[in-house]
Every structure is written in C-alpha cells, then in structure tokens.
Amino acid sequence: MGALHSRLSDCFAFSLNDSSQKPLDRTSDNPLRGDVAVRLELHVAGRIEDYALIGDMQTAALVCRDGTVDWLCLPRFDSHAIFAGLLGTEEHGFWRIGPAHAADARPPAATRRGYRGDSLILESEWDTDRGTVRVTDFMPPRDGAPQLIRIVEGVSGRVPMRSALRMRFSYGRVVPWVHKHEGRTVAVAGPDSVWFDTPAETYGQSLTTYSDFTVAPGDRIAFTVSWQPSHKEPPALPEPEQSLEATEDFWREWVEHCTYHGPYREAVIRSLITLKALTYAPTGGIVAAPTTSLPEEIGGVRNWDYRYTWLRDAAITLSSLLRTGYREEARAWREWLLRAVAGDPENLQIMYGIAGERELGEAELDWLPGYENSAPVRVGNGAAHQLQLDVYGEVTEALHLAHMTGLARNDYASLLQLKLIQYLEKHWTEPDEGIWEVRGPRRHFVHSKVMAWVAVDRTIKLIESGDADGPLERWKQLRDDIHRDVCEKGYDRERNTFTQSYGSKELDASLLLIPQVGFLPPDDKRVIGTIEAIQRELSTPDGFILRYPTEGSDEGVDGLPGDEGAFLACSFWMADDLAMIGRVDEARRLFERLLALRNDLGLLAEEWDPVNQRQVGNFPQAFSHVPLIDTALRLTASGAYGG
C-alpha cells in the first residue's frame, strides 16, 4: 500500500480545487512564491529531544525545532494520526510554519523557543537576515472541535514565511479529498474531516496546501486546523486570539493549585504540566505517552504503543498529583479506575484504553518505515492481557494514599481493594511477566512479590482504620508468608543482594523500590547491598541505571533481541534510595545530572542512550516525569537543599 500511495502522489498532483484559487502573486517579496509546482519539502524527523509538546488534554501534538508538527492524532490520543511524519517521511503527513527557505535546503531551526510561562503555549522565534518572527503554537482546552492553532507574529523587519500543510489520514496511508466549502478548506476521508482556516491566501501543489506570506512588526496571522466527524456540520470558525487568552488563563489558574514550593520548582511544575497534558479530560485516564513506536534502541525492534492507561503509571502519577495539591485529578483517576475494572476486578488488566476499553489488539503498520528506520511501527499493545502481579500493589497503594490524604470516601473503592486481595490470596505464588512486560517465559519476579505484599499490607491498614471489613488475622498471616517467601527465595546471600527473580543471578532496577514501599527499612543490610550491587552491575559509565541486563543480538530475559538505554525512572529511583540510606549529596548530584538530560523545554522521554547521548523511547514519558517530582520532594524532605 505504501508504494501505491507514493505512485498516486506522483501521478495526481492536484491542487486544493484549482478552479477556485486566486492566481499566484509573483510580485511578493517572498522568494519562494510560485516555486516549481511539484516538489517535496526537505525534512526528516528531528531527534526526540528536538520536539515540544502541546495539547488540549484529549490529544497532543509534537512540534520540532524547525516549526514542523510531525505528530498529531485526532480526536483522541489513541486515534489515527493525521501527521505521522515522525514515524516515516513527509509523505506521511506534516505541517510546517517557518521562514521561507530554498526547496533543496533543510528548514531552519528556531533561534530560540520556550513555553509562555507555566503553560503549554509554545513560542518559537527565528532571527533571519530580513528580521525576526515568532510563531505561537497551542491547543486550547477543548470546548467543541479539537483545534491546533498557530499564530505568526512579525517582531522586526519583513520576514518571508511559508506554511506547508500535508494532511494524511490513517497514519499516513490515506490521501484525503481536499476541497473548498463556503470559503474554508476541508480534507475528508471516511469518518474524518479536518478543516483548515486562515486569512492568508492558500494554494495547492503536490498534494500539499501552501501559503506564502510576509510579516512585518505588529502583523499577526493565524492558522487553525480543526477536526470534526465528516458527517457533521462544519466546526465553528476559530477565534485564535480569544482562544490564546483562554488557554493562558487555564494554565495559570491550574498551576496556582500546586503546593510544592521547594528547590527545582520549575522542573517540578513542568513535569506536573506534562502529566496534566497526558490526562484524558473526559474520563480522567492518563496515557503513558502521546506517541507510539519511538524506539528504545535506534534501529531496533523495541517499539511499543504507549497511548493507553497503564494502571502502574497512572497509580504513581496519582501519587505525585496528590502530594502536590491536585486532588481533583486524583479523584477523576479513581473514578476512571472504578469504571475500568467494574464487573471483572479479579481479571485486572495492566492497561486499558483511555475510556476504559479492554481490547487493545496489537498490529504493525508496514507502510511506515519507523523513526530513523526503527521498525516495526506498532499500534495497540499485546501486553494488555499479561499477568503482572505488581499492578495489584500499585493500585492498592494509590487507593491507600487517596484515603490517607482525605479524598472523599468511596465505598466501591474499598470493596475493589478487598476483591483484589482475594484474588492475590489465590494467585500470588504464580509466576508472571513482571513490571517490564517481558515477552519471554513467566518467572517469579521479586518485584511482583514485593508489590503483592504491598497490596496486602495496605489493605490490612484499611481494615484496621475501620473503613473496611475483612479477615484481618488471615491476611496478616498472608502478609508474613509473602515477606518470608521473598526473603528466602529472592535474596542471594553470597552477593548480599536481592535478584530479579527467584533463583536467578540477574539484577533488576525495580528492586530499588523495596525500601520505598516499606518492605524493608533503608538501613537493612540487604537493602544497602542491593543498592550497591545495582550501582556496580546496572550503571552506565555516566551513572545512570539500566532496567536489567540485555543480551545484544541474542534473546534476553525479556524475550527480545537488542539493547536499550538507561531507564530514567530507575535512575530517579536510585537517587531516592541513596537519599534514604543517608548518601544525600550523592543523591543530589545524580538528580541534577538527570535534570540535565531534559530537553530545552524540560521534557523527558523514557530512556537515555549513553552511547549516542540522546533521548530514546516514547516522548514525553509520564513514567519519567513522575519520579522526577517524587525525587525532588524526597530530597527536599531529606534536607539535601537545606530545607
């Protein structure tokens, strides 16, 4: 199909309803006005850290340094992408706005960029030999059709600009029918329609919508893309300036609720904003990341779809939100959880769709070559039905924290917690796929058993508080049995370290959570021995932490070939543990090195490639930003900053 798409693009280079277009203004001072009719823009996807996030809490877009939107799914995070150039080429959809440039040259990167205050409003500025121009990109919190708005503003001089919009539906596979409707440009394919509104003159070439224009100081020209089901009436005309003001107000008011005022507040706030952006507002579900198939190893096969709600990720996100003052988001997540597992709590899935969908069938998009040729590109996630016993612990811990911080009581939440323990009572002795979703054989993962202990422990505390009824003495015995089992079978006495699974020699960074969840105290010699063993065996040369050993071209413990980068969450966990065992200065230095890995906008992917010195994995990643917040809070509490 990819080859057919390419041939069709070459043969049918029609404009956007040529008969209605105005003649090209070849007297403009834009040097590209009326350039050759059929050509491709020269652009390849940027490094992962080159991207900025904008979003409306129902979906999100990634904007590159050169002003190109290379990723946008509409209308939801998990919908098909209309711009999929991130995972392919420009033929798979993009939207660039920036200074005009020669057809055979790469588009220039912005001279500087940043978010407007504590918001998701991106401002990019280019200094050119003709002057300076600013592009403001944002997605207003949704009240009607989803919108991506881009406002071009002249700062100085007279700067020739170009907008190039190539819409491709179904992840770049479908070329839509583009035409005019009552003066508006609309692209239609199947159930989807995308509306393009701007006061600037547009024209069509090589299946792309162009606008060439010049801005001077004080000029403000807006461009808006809106999505609407194709069978419905056109969406309302956008009001860019009013939407910009409302978006800024929204973020300012939301950030004011933050109760954290300690060191590195800027990093904490940016992480909180990112987590809010990854929350699907209609339901409270939290996606792990807004992207799919950004590789854990460039050129490798470890490419997964993260546009779903992992109970683990969402639970730890809930923890961070509660501890920084965001109770409404915590309440919404708890309600999402109760709906998602309703009717079948014993068969808890590790992940669900953002509205609680259970079926997330995995497929490969063979027409997309993948980010930097990292194939396959996957949508859906086959790990949804894995057995991961640790999830029961993370969910129970989240419900416990909500209860302890005074979130309004929910009787069904307490009932759910009891049902989860009833399931664990029967199944905790079974092997599972573990926290890292291995696609190899099931094992008795130590972290999974530890988190089963957490689930029972927190439920005992719920019963002891008088807010639930259950077999208290029996479950106290169960808690003791799990603890004894882990200490006997998951601990290597010769090396003084816990191991990845019962009887194994491998280490696993998830063991760093043992003192953090209270399974053993930080000063226990087994805890200290485990921390030091992980530092020796799972550290990269720059001190960041790998999840577990991989075997290069051979199949490793996770059932996959290839390697991966340092897992950022694990590196933050190491900083936490170092602080807990009194090595506070070392913890602070590691934390500051981790902060230095963020891109210029404060965003983190899933992993860090220590060889190529770049971010890898889906981006931005909730599972990286949550522990950043947690470590900042822990270091502040430890007095690492004199607090």
Protein Blocks (a to p, Z undefined) as FASTA:
>chain_A
ZZmmmmmmmmmmccehjllpccddfkbcbfkgopafbdcdddddddfklpccddehlacc
dddfkopafbdcdfbfklccfblklmmcfknopadddddddfkbccdddfbdcdehjafb
dcdddddfkbccdddddddddehjaddddddddfbhjddddddddddeehhlaccdddde
ehiacddehjbccddddfbdcddeehiacddddddehiacddddddddfkbccdddddfk
lmmmmmmmmmmmmmmmpcbfcehklmmmmmmmmmmmmpcfknopacfbfcehiafbghia
bdcdfkbccfklmmmmmmmmmmnopamlmmmmmmmmmmmmgoilmlccfbdcfkopablc
dcddfkbgbjhhiacddedjfklmpccfklmmmmmmmmmmmmmnopacdfklmmmmmmmm
mmmmmmmmpccebjnopabdcdddfklmmmmmmmmmmmmmmmmnopaccdfklmmmmmmm
mmmmmmmmmccfklopacfbehiabdcfklmmmmmnomacfklmklmmmmmmmmmmmccf
kopacfbdcehjaccfkopgcdddddfklmmmmmmmmmmnopamlmmmmmmmmmmmpcfk
opacfbdcfklopaedjdddfklmmmmmmmmmmmmmnopnoZZ
